[in-house]
Amino acid sequence: MSAILTLTPPPEITGNYEKDIYSLNQWCLDFFIQIKRILYTYDFDNGSSTE
C-alpha cells in the first residue's frame, strides 16, 4: 500500500485572531501527522512504503 498525502487548503482567515490561529494550528498539525506517518512507514532501503 502506498502512502497517500491528503492536503486540504489552509483555513480561511476570519479576522478573529484566536480562532484563526487555532484553525491554522490544527491544519498544520494534521499535515505534520501525515508527513510523519509517511516518513515512518517508508522503507528508504527499498524505496517503498512498508504499510
Secondary structure, DSSP 8 states (H G I E B T S, - for coil): --------------S-HHHHHHHHHHHHHHHHHHHHHHHHHEETTTTEE--
